[in-house]
């Protein structure tokens, strides 16, 4: 008797439904949505192992479909650069992974709008990394640790907290915020820019 196997994940349905859901949420939030992407955008082999049929690059295919409406911000923690933190899956440091991610995005026809070095306090390796990015023509911002975080809400949500970090300029309704590994500062970057958007009268959303 021949056994029949069925894929456990429908990539085309995922692309249709995710695209529709993202665009609906953009419309709900005054045409400006900050979309934090965790996990691996490319080569998500773990997901493909646990979800039979899952395309390990399906999230990048999703972004490619939305690229005309999307800016991409890449975050990297200054401390991870200083400590030469290594990705266990690829065996490369986080700063090298950030450079690789920029190149990977370009191969898919997507330009990274800016790189944000988060929790920056003047670390020399982070300065060197910033110089390397700028020599490549990449726009770089540095964000300091948020004053008062996490307990002093009045200070955090003020010009001395979220407002103290420079506003990252974007031009499209969807702003994808990603970074190598956990703790890269994606959420803080979103919240800083949301603060600036609200100060400008733009009621942007976050997802």
Residue pairs with C-beta under 8 A, 6 or more apart in sequence:
5 52
7 52
7 53
8 51
8 52
8 53
8 54
9 51
9 52
9 53
9 54
10 53
11 53
11 54
11 55
11 58
11 61
14 58
14 62
15 58
15 61
15 62
15 65
18 62
19 62
19 65
19 66
22 33
22 35
22 66
22 174
22 207
23 66
23 69
25 33
25 205
25 207
26 32
26 33
26 69
26 173
26 174
26 205
28 205
29 203
29 204
29 205
30 202
30 203
30 204
30 205
31 173
32 173
32 175
32 197
32 202
32 203
32 204
32 205
33 173
33 174
33 175
33 204
33 205
33 206
33 207
34 175
34 177
34 190
34 193
34 194
34 204
34 205
34 206
34 207
35 174
35 175
35 176
35 177
35 206
35 207
36 177
36 178
36 186
36 187
36 190
36 206
36 207
37 59
37 176
37 177
37 178
37 186
38 178
38 182
38 186
39 47
39 59
40 46
40 47
40 56
40 59
40 89
41 59
41 60
41 63
41 101
41 178
42 56
42 57
42 59
42 60
42 101
42 104
43 56
43 57
44 54
44 56
44 57
44 58
44 59
45 56
45 89
47 54
47 56
48 54
48 55
48 56
55 61
60 104
60 108
63 70
63 72
63 108
63 110
63 176
64 108
64 109
64 110
66 174
67 109
67 110
68 172
69 172
69 173
69 174
70 110
70 172
70 174
70 175
70 176
71 113
71 170
71 171
71 172
71 174
71 175
71 176
72 105
72 110
72 111
72 112
72 113
72 175
72 176
72 178
73 112
73 113
73 114
73 115
73 116
73 168
73 170
73 175
73 176
73 177
73 178
73 189
74 98
74 101
74 102
74 112
74 114
74 115
74 116
74 178
74 179
75 115
75 116
75 118
75 177
75 178
75 179
75 184
75 185
75 186
75 189
76 94
76 95
76 98
76 115
76 116
76 117
76 118
76 129
76 179
76 180
76 184
76 185
77 94
77 117
77 118
77 119
77 179
77 183
77 184
77 185
78 117
78 118
78 119
78 120
78 121
78 123
78 126
78 142
79 119
79 123
80 94
80 95
80 180
80 181
80 183
80 184
81 93
81 94
81 95
81 117
81 123
81 125
81 126
81 129
82 123
82 124
82 125
82 126
84 93
84 95
84 125
85 93
85 94
85 181
86 92
86 93
86 94
87 93
87 94
87 97
87 180
87 181
90 97
92 100
94 180
94 181
94 184
95 125
95 129
97 180
97 181
98 115
98 179
98 180
99 132
99 133
101 112
101 178
101 180
102 112
102 115
102 136
102 138
105 111
105 112
112 138
113 139
113 168
113 170
113 175
114 138
114 139
114 140
114 141
114 168
114 169
115 133
115 138
115 139
115 140
115 141
116 140
116 141
116 142
116 143
116 168
116 185
116 189
117 126
117 129
117 130
117 140
117 141
117 142
117 143
118 143
118 184
118 185
118 188
118 189
119 143
119 144
119 145
119 185
120 126
120 142
120 143
120 144
121 144
121 145
126 142
130 140
130 142
133 140
134 140
141 165
141 166
141 168
142 166
143 165
143 166
143 185
143 188
143 189
143 192
144 164
144 165
146 156
146 161
146 162
146 164
146 165
146 188
146 192
147 155
147 156
147 160
147 161
147 164
148 154
148 155
148 156
148 160
148 161
149 156
149 161
149 188
150 156
152 161
155 161
156 162
157 195
161 195
162 191
162 192
162 194
162 195
162 196
163 192
163 195
163 196
163 199
165 192
167 192
167 193
167 196
168 189
168 192
168 193
170 193
175 193
177 186
177 189
177 190
178 186
179 185
179 186
190 206
191 206
193 204
194 204
194 206
197 203
197 204
198 204
